[in-house]
Amino acid sequence: MVAATIDSCICKFFDSLRGPLIGGLILLLLPAAALAAETAPSAPSGNAAGVFVPSFWDPAVTPEKPDPDTLRSIRFLTEGDDPPFGFTLSDGTLVGFDVDLARALCAELDVTCTIQVRPFDTIVPAIRAGLADAAIASLAITDDALAQVDFTSPYYKTPARFATRTETSFGVITPDVVAGKRVGVARGTAHEAFLKAFFPNVDLRPYGDAAEARAALKAGAVDLVFGDGIALAQWLGGPDAAACCSFAGGPYTESRFFGDGAGIAVRHGDDALRAALDYALARVAAKGRYADLYLKYFPIGLY
């Protein structure tokens, strides 16, 4: 009954939203569609929702199963105001993609876990100080972050996507197809840099932020907008978009522009816990639980 209630609340939440020198040169020679195919993650078998579910784990390679005697209760930290990754329902229940994934990992490892909410900028310092064992809070795997903590393999990556108005159809998006088209993008971002590198002939329209670019698309001031796939998916399904627009082309996941994804953070040297979490991530994916959570929290799909 509780699960049904939470699922109902999640549905209401989404209803409210609804209402690298050589490598780089080679990539520049690829059509955009080929680039997307080369850099996008693989997907598991289809699902009833018809949504592409990405997979970041090779099904032929399973990390070594941890020794049960080395496992312990895991104290997770997360953020509580970052929907759909971690947020609190009106009754105080903590839910979200990160939260539910942490619970699934604990169930797979058969260990007890606690999940504590902390302000985002205090999470990594708390892990370093030993106040918790692991953090699952959409933490980007970057060189700066790796200097402070260790990470599991990524459990999600944020693709870049184009969106266009629903009455417009571009088919497969290539640099030639969108040459001369007005493309909105947030100024000074990796998305703008990507367009300059791979789509040099578009009529680039930089805006102050991503929200301004999306508003321009809705108003018809641009033909396409290019940006963060998660933010775009939430906008497309939310009331601000008013069903004006939809995804087009992509996804684009080139790590030189869009990073290496998000991982679970542990203290430097805690190799046993990191390995156990990597094992659990692979098993949760193989069993379909990851796909279930992805479809629950990203019903439009990011890819």
HUWOHU-V327046 format. One record per helix or strand of 2 or more residues. SS is the DSSP state (2 for helix, 1 for strand). FROM is the first residue (numbers start at 1). TO is the last residue. Records with the same first field share a line. If there is no record, write none. Layout:
# HUWOHU-V327046
SS->FROM-TO + FROM-TO
This chain:
# HUWOHU-V327046
2->2-18 + 22-29 + 32-39 + 68-70 + 97-109 + 120-128 + 143-146 + 190-198 + 210-219 + 229-236 + 255-258 + 271-286 + 289-297
1->42-43 + 54-55 + 74-78 + 81-82 + 86-88 + 94-95 + 113-117 + 134-140 + 150-151 + 160-165 + 182-186 + 203-207 + 224-228 + 245-252 + 262-266
